[in-house]
Amino acid sequence: MDIRVGCCGWCVKGGKSTYYARFSIVEVQETFYKLPRLEAVSKWAEAAPESFRFCMKAWQVMTHPPSSPTWKRSGLKIPKSKHDRYGFLKPTEENLRAWEETLKVCKAMKAEVCILQTPASFGYSEENVRNIETFFSTIKRNGVILGWEPRGTWRENLRVVGRLCDALELVHVVDPFRCQPQSSHQLVYFRLHGRGGKEYNYRYKYTDSDLRELGELVERYVEEGRRVYALFNNVHMADDATRFISLLKELELSAASV
C-alpha cells in the first residue's frame, strides 16, 4: 500500500527542510512558470530524505499559448509570428525542444511524475486529439511517469480521455471531487483545488466531511491494488493535508511518512 499526501508547492514556514519533515511528497509548481537551474533542483533532491518523492508541473510553454497571462512570468519574448508554434501540445519543434528542457529538470530533481496541465481553451476536438497522440508518442520519457490534467470540455468526453491515457501510458490526473480518473494506470493522482467552481476554488478549506469522503475514495483505489498520491492545491493546503494524513490513520490507511 503506497499512499502519499502532500502539497502543490513549498507551503510551510521554515523552508524545504521543514516541508521534508512534515510530508513525504511535493508537487513543484515553479517549474510551470519558468524552469529553474538544474544545479538548484539537484540540491533539493540531495537534501531530501531518501524516501521522499518529487513530482513537478511541466513548463507552460508546451501546454499554454503565449497569449496566456501566465506567460508573463516566463521571461520569454516570442515574436507574434511564432505564437502558433507554442502550447496546446502541438508537436512542433519549439514544443518538443521545451519538453527536452523540462525533462532535464525532471531528471535533475529526480521527479517521479511530471504533470502536464492543459487549459480549458484546449478543449476536446479532433485536432487536439491528434496533437496529443503525436506529442506523447514522440517525446522521450526516460523513466518519468507522465500525468495529464485536462480541463474544459474533456470532462464531457471522458471515454476519449481514458482511451488516450491508456494508449499513451498517461496518468489521468483529476480533482476527485469533480471527476474520477479514467486511466487504468497503476498510479492514481489527485490534485485537490477546493470544492466549488468549474475547475478550482483555491480559497476553499476542506471540511472533516470532505476529508472523510476523500478517504473513502482513496480506500476504494487502494483495494484495487493501486497507488494513490493526493496533492492539495488550495490556500489551506498545508493544514488540510496534515488533517487528511491524520484521518487516514483513523481509517487504518496510513500515508507514507518520511
N, C-alpha and C positions, 0 to 999 in steps of 0.2 A: 504494500500500500504506500503510494507516494502522493501525499497532499502537501502542497506548498502555498503559503499565504503571504502576500507582501503588498507593495505599493508601486504605483507608476510614478517613480521619481524618488529622490532622496528627501523625504518629507519630515525628518525628525531633527530636533535640535541636537547639536553635538557632532554633526558631520557623519561621514560614511562609517567610521568605526562604531558609532552609536547605533547606526542602522544595522550593521552586520550583527550586533549583539541582540537585536530585537527580532529580526526577520531572517528567513532562510532563502529569500528570493527578492529580486528587484527587476522592474522593467525600466530601463534607462530611457528617458524622454528627450534629452537634449540632442540626441543623435537625429531626431526628426528634423530639427530646425537647421543645424549646421554640424557637420561631422567634426568631432574633437580630434586632437592629435593622437596618433597611435601610442606614443610614449605615455600619455596621460591615462588612457584606458588600460594599458598594460599594468600600470601601477595600481589601479583599482583592483584588478584581478589578483595581483600579488599580495595585496593587503587583506583580501577577503579570506574567511575560513575555507578550508578545502572543500567542505560540503556545500558551500554557498552556490546558488545558481544565478547567473546573469541572463536576462533577456533584454532585447532592445527594440525600439521602434525605428523602422527603416527611414532613411533620408527621404524627405518630401519631394525631392527632385524627380523621382520616378513615379510618384503617385498623384501629386497635386500640380496643376498647371501654374505657370509663372503669374497668372492673374490672381492666384490665391493670396489673401492677406498675410498668411504665414511666411510667404517667401521674403518678406521684408527683413526677417531675421536671418536669412541665409547668407547675406553678404554678396550674393551673386548678381551680376548685371547682365541680363540676357537680351540681345537685340530683339525687337519685336518680330523681325523677320524669321526668327528661330523659335519663337514661343511654342509653336505647334510641335516641336521636337521633344518637348519635355512633358512629364506627367502622364496620368491615365494609363500607366503600364504599357505604353506604346513600345514596341520592340525596335526603337530607334538606336542609332549608335550612341547618342547622348544618354539615353536612359540606361542602356547596357553598361556604359562606362561608369555611370553613377552607381550602379549595383556593384561593380567591381570595387569601387572605393568603399562602399558600405560593407561589403564582405570582409575587407581588410580590417575594418573596425571591429566587426563581429569576432574575427579570429583573435585579434589582439586583446579583446575583452574576455575571450573565452565564453562568448554568449552561446547559450544552448538554442535559443529561439530568437528569430527576427520577425517582427510583426510588420506587415505591410497593410496600412490602413488606407482604404480608398475613400474619397469624399462622396457625399450624396450626389454631387454633379456627375460623378462617374457611375451612372445607373446602369441597369440591365439593358443591353442591346446586343444585337448580333455582332456589331463591330467590336464592342468591348469584350465580348466573349472570345472573339478571335485574338484580340490583343493579349488577354490573359493567357490563353493557350500558348501563344507563340512566345511571350515573355518568359513564362515559367518553364517552358520546355527548352529554352535557350540558355538560361543563366546557370552558372555553376553554383553549387551549394557548399561543397567542402565540409560536409558533416553537420551543417547548421540546419535546424528544423525551421521551415518557413510557415508562418501563420498569415492568414488573410482575414482582415476585418472589413467586410463590405458594408457600406452604408447606402441609404437611399432605397431605390426600388428593388434591390436584390432581395430584400426581405419578402417581397411579393413573388419571388421566383426561387424559392428555397431548394426545389428539386434540382434546378440548374446549378445552384451553388454547391450542393452536395456532390453532384456529378463532377464538376470541375475540381473540387478539392480532392476527391478520391482519385481521379485520373492523373492529377498533377502532384499528388502526395503533399497536400497542404492541410494544415490545421485550420478548421473554420473557427475563427476567434469571435466570441459573442459576449454580449451582456446578457446573462441568463434570465434576467427579468424582462427582457424584450424578445428573446429568440433562443432556441436551443440549437446546439451545434449539429450541423448536417453531415459533417465528415465522419468517416469511420476510423480516423486516426486514433492511435492508442493514447495520445495526449489530448485532454480536454482543457481548453484555455479560456478562462473567464476574464473579461475586463469590465469592471463594475463602475459605471459612470453616474450612478444616482438614479433613483426612480423618478418617473415623470418626464415629460418632454418626449419628442420623437426619437432623439438619438442620445441625449445626455441631460443631466440636471446636476451639475457639479457641486452645487451648494447643498444638495440633499444629504442628510445624516441618516444612516440606516437604523431602523428600529430593531429591537430584540426580535420582534416577529419576523421582520425581513431576514435577519440573520439565521433564524431557525429554518425559514423556507429555503434559504441558500444551502444550509447544512443538509437538508433533505435531498436537494439536488445533487450535492457532492456525494452523499451516501449512495445514491442511485448509480452514479457513474463508477464509483469505486467497486460496487457489487458486480459491475460488468467487467471488472479487471482493468480499468483504465486509470491512468494517472490524471490528477486534477491540479491545475495551477489557478489560483484566484488572486487577481491583482486589482486592488481598489484604486480608483482614479477619480476621487472627489475631494472636496475641501477637507473633509474629516477623515481622510484615508488612513492615517496612522492609527487613530483611535478605533475606527471601525474594523480595521484589520486585526488589531490586538484583541478586540472583543470577539471577533469571529474565531480566532485561534482558541480562545477560552471556551467558546461554545462547542467547538469540535471535540475538545477534551471531554465535555459532558456527554457528547454523543458517542464517545469511545472511538473517535475518528481523528486521533491526534495528528496535527500537522507536523511536518518535518521541522526539526529545530537545528540551530547552528552548533 
